[in-house]
């Protein structure tokens, strides 16, 4: 009985996700994550402490 119930819930959730994606303007999550990573890298490079003399970039 449990496998039928979980299978039904999975099919229902998939159908709901498809409906939402087709009828509403859902943002592209991968694009948002990539943009956030680029912004974080930019901030890290700009605000990093300067290296002391004799330290090498590893």
C-alpha positions as CSV (number, residue, x, y, z in Angstrom):
1,X,0.0,0.0,0.0
2,X,2.9,2.4,0.7
3,X,4.4,2.1,-2.7
4,X,1.1,2.9,-4.4
5,X,0.6,6.0,-2.1
6,X,4.1,7.3,-2.7
7,X,3.9,6.7,-6.4
8,X,0.6,8.6,-6.6
9,X,2.1,11.5,-4.7
10,X,5.1,11.6,-7.0
11,X,2.9,11.6,-10.1
12,X,0.6,14.3,-8.6
13,X,3.6,16.5,-7.6
14,X,5.2,16.1,-11.1
15,X,1.9,17.1,-12.8
16,X,1.5,20.1,-10.5
17,X,5.1,21.2,-11.3
18,X,4.5,20.9,-15.0
19,X,1.3,23.0,-14.7
20,X,3.1,25.7,-12.7
21,X,6.0,25.8,-15.1
22,X,3.8,26.2,-18.2
23,X,1.3,28.7,-16.8
24,X,3.5,31.0,-14.6
25,X,6.8,32.8,-15.1
26,X,9.1,30.6,-13.0
27,X,12.7,31.8,-12.8
28,X,15.6,29.6,-14.1
29,X,17.2,28.3,-10.9
30,X,20.5,27.3,-12.5
31,X,20.9,30.8,-14.0
32,X,20.2,32.4,-10.6
33,X,22.8,30.1,-8.9
34,X,25.4,30.9,-11.5
35,X,24.8,34.6,-11.2
36,X,25.2,34.4,-7.4
37,X,28.4,32.4,-7.7
38,X,29.9,35.0,-10.1
39,X,28.9,37.8,-7.7
40,X,30.4,36.0,-4.7
41,X,33.6,35.4,-6.5
42,X,33.8,39.1,-7.5
43,X,33.2,40.2,-3.9
44,X,35.8,37.8,-2.6
45,X,38.4,39.0,-5.1
46,X,37.8,42.7,-4.3
47,X,37.7,42.4,-0.5
48,X,40.4,39.7,0.1
49,X,43.3,40.7,2.5
50,X,46.5,41.6,0.6
51,X,49.2,38.9,0.8
52,X,52.3,39.5,2.9
53,X,55.7,39.5,1.3
54,X,57.1,36.0,0.7
55,X,53.8,34.3,0.4
56,X,53.2,32.4,-2.8
57,X,49.9,31.7,-4.6
58,X,49.2,28.0,-4.2
